[in-house]
Amino acid sequence: MNFKKLTPALLLSGLSGLAGAGELEDLLHRVQEAKASEERIDAERKARFLADKNQQQKLLNDTKAALAKAEADSKALRSEFSANETRIAELRGELKKQGGNLNELFSKSREFAVAFASDLETSMISAQFPGRIQALEPLVSAREVPNIGQLENLWIALLQEMAESGQIAKFQGRYTSKTGEARAAGIYRLGAFSVLADGKYLRYAPDSGQLSEWPVQPAGEYPALARHLGKEGGGLVRIGVDPSRGAVLENYVKQASTTSAWVPRNLQGLLSTGVDIAIIGLLLLSSIWAMGVAFERWMFFRRLDVGRYPSRIALETDLTRHLTVIGSVAANAPFVGLLGTVLGIMMTFQKMGTDKHMDVHSIMIGLSTALKATAMGLLVAIPCVILNNFLRRRVRELVTAFEMRHGS
């Protein structure tokens, strides 16, 4: 029997027994629809993939084209940049060559304008004509060749300073008295040298542009001459003028305010400040005390008889009495002088901080003055060290003589 041919027949007969013909047709229909749906979905997916691939290819092509264009533009710009640099270097060389005297004129004019503006700032004429420096500011801060207007302003300011320096002028203004009171008065300006008002000498502060009374007025006949200024009917008038434009008066005020009246005139150069007076005075008193003790000990040693002392302790007690004074002065005098130097340097730096226009000359004078105290301390200490060593050696000799006499 052929089982391969019998099995499909039995299966078909079994299926036909289990389900009717209508159900098979319905199953076939659903299978066909599912297949068609899957084929449609696959077709749509394939279409989208192809569309995306084309779009990506287009984007890639566009990007490559943009990159090629950018590289071409970059190459062109680099070439143009190199050409421009070469051209700029050529133009700079041509400008430098053609500038010549014009660049030198700019350098000299700006250098002169800076120095002249500094002179105008401290000039007493600026008390009568404020704001002159502002006209020179464009030229002072310029970074390019000055124009005709800037050079004319410099010329006019220079001519004004020269003309006013030789004139005696009176103008209405205000000044601050030494008590801090602001006063309005007729102010006399003697060229660029001195300024007076109400018979008093005034000083000009460049920072604020204000006039103020000197705290100490010149002595002698100068106050009387200043009071008579403006009261004469005409003709020549005698008046005291500071040819240094205030420097002499400033030094006079400093000396009058820092030096005590009782200090002799020949010592005022040495004792110029209160610190000098205190430190050097203390050192002098200490040296006199030490010298007195040394003289007393020396006279005591000369008339001493070691034989009258019953013990060594009693002898050493009398021998070393007051010698600590000499040793203390010798040890501490340099430190006292150093203290004066430190205080003097502190005062100098404090003045440098408050006085913006302090020159190097004044700074050097202040520092050299501060070093006087250290020098004085060493001058006191060195003789005291010598005396102390000498007297203590004499003490050892006398003690040795006592021991030899008493056999101990």
Sequence and secondary structure as in RCSB ss.txt:
>XXXX:A:sequence
MNFKKLTPALLLSGLSGLAGAGELEDLLHRVQEAKASEERIDAERKARFLADKNQQQKLLNDTKAALAKAEADSK
ALRSEFSANETRIAELRGELKKQGGNLNELFSKSREFAVAFASDLETSMISAQFPGRIQALEPLVSAREVPNIGQ
LENLWIALLQEMAESGQIAKFQGRYTSKTGEARAAGIYRLGAFSVLADGKYLRYAPDSGQLSEWPVQPAGEYPAL
ARHLGKEGGGLVRIGVDPSRGAVLENYVKQASTTSAWVPRNLQGLLSTGVDIAIIGLLLLSSIWAMGVAFERWMF
FRRLDVGRYPSRIALETDLTRHLTVIGSVAANAPFVGLLGTVLGIMMTFQKMGTDKHMDVHSIMIGLSTALKATA
MGLLVAIPCVILNNFLRRRVRELVTAFEMRHGS
>XXXX:A:secstr
  HHHHHHHHHHHHHHHHS HHHHHHHHHHHHHHHHHHHHHHHHHHHHHHHHHHHHHHHHHHHHHHHHHHHHHHH
HHHHHHHHHHHHHHHHHHHHHHHHTHHHHHHHHHHHHHHHHHHHHHH GGGGTSTTHHHHHHHHHT  S   HHH
HHHHHHHHHHHHHHHT EEEEEEEEE TTS EEEEEEEEETTTEEEETTEEEEEETTTTEEEE SS   TTHHHH
HHTTTTS SS       TTTTHHHHHHHHHHHHS TTS GGGTTT  SHHHHHHHHHHHHHHHHHHHHHHHHHHH
HHT  GGG SSHHHHHHHHTTTHHHHHHHHHHHHHHHHHHHHHHHHHHHHHHHH TT  HHHHHHHHHHHHHHHH
HHHHHHHHHHHHHHHHHHHHHHHHHHHHHHHT 
